[in-house]
Amino acid sequence: MIKLKTVCKSQPRHPEKQNLYYAQAVAKGRVDLDRLADLIAGQTTLSRADCFAVVVAMVDTISDQLLQGNIVQVDRLGAFKLTVQSSPSITATEVSKKSIVKTKLNFRPDSRFKEKLNTASFKHES
């Protein structure tokens, strides 16, 4: 069950317009690597230590592959891809690695993952 709260937001592009209300999900807590390893071990024949090692190795491998310019497709989860934001240049020849302002991670969920998330149930906080 995902809790929701109501938040009031202004419209920055139209400050003269009325504020609007939206539903916002409230996080119940955080699940860290230790807890993930415990949960995975409980669903498999692997030990907690083995699960921990596999998850750490997976994170390291995904980041290494992204840094090599690859899109990392994890079936049932989704695809990870690095993108960049750069400062504009007047000519194409001025664009270089110095133009890069920020590197961002893009995640596109797998259709099965999205389907599972679409089964979420919600409860509004009082």
N, C-alpha and C positions, 0 to 999 in steps of 0.2 A: 504494500500500500504506500503510495507516494502522497505526502501531505502537500497541500497548496495553501498559499496565503495570497491576499489581495494587495497589490501595490498600485500606487497612484503615480502616473508619469506625465510629465509635461510634453509638449510637442515643440522641440527646439526650432524646427523650421517654420513653425506657425505659433509664436508665443502668444498671439492674440486669441488663439483657440482655447477651449476648455480642456483642462487636464482629463486624461482618460484612465480607467482602471483596468488592470490586467491580472490574470492568474499567474503565479510564479511558484515553481516547485521549491520545496524546502528540503535541504539535505538532512538526512537522519544522522549521518556520521561519515567517517572515512574508513575505507578498508585498505590496509597497507599490505605490503608484500608478505609479511609473516602470516597475516590472516588469510590472504589468498592461498598461500601454500597449505595452510590447515584445511581450508575448504576443499581444495582440489584433492588433497590426500584422502579426505573423507569420502570422495566420490570415485576413487580409483584404488588400485592395488599398490600404488607408489607410496613411499614414505614421505613425510613432511619435508625432510631434507632433500630428497630427490625432486619433489615438486618445486621447492625453492630454487634449486639449481637450474631446473629447466626454465622456469620463468625468467630468472636472471640472464641465462644464456639467450633466451628468446629476445629480451629487451636489447641486450648488447648486439645481437645479430641484426635485428630490425634497424637499429640506429646506424650500424656499420653499412648496411645495404643502402639506406637512405643517403648516407654521405658519399656513396659511390654513384649516386644518381639514379638508383633503381626505385621503382614503385614496388612496395612490399604488399602483396595480396595474401591475407590470412583468411582462408576459407572459413565461412560461418561467422567471421568477425567483420572484416572489411579490408580496405586498401589504405595504406599510408603513403603519402607523397610529400616531398619538400617543395615549397614554393618560395618565391622571394618577392620582396617589395623593393623597388629601386627608385632613385630620384630621376626625374625626367631629364632628357638631353635633347638639344635642338637637332643634332645629327646622329645618325646610326653609329658613326665612327667614334663618337664620344662615350658611348655605352661601354662600360667595362666592369670588372669585379668591384671597383671602387664605387660604382653607382649603387651597389646593393646597400640598402638601409636596414633591412630586417629579413631574417629567414623564418618562415612559418611552417608548421606541420599541418597538412590537410588530411582529414580522415573521412573516408566515404564508407559508411556501413554497408555490409553485405545485405542482400534482400532478406535472407533468413533472420539475420540479427534485427533488422528493422521490424519484421513481422512479430518477432518476440517482444520487442519494445512496445509495439502497438497493442499488446494485451494488458498494458499497465492499468491499474485501477487507482483512482484518486480519491482523496478525502480532504475537504476544506477545513482548515484550522478555525477554531472558534475564537 
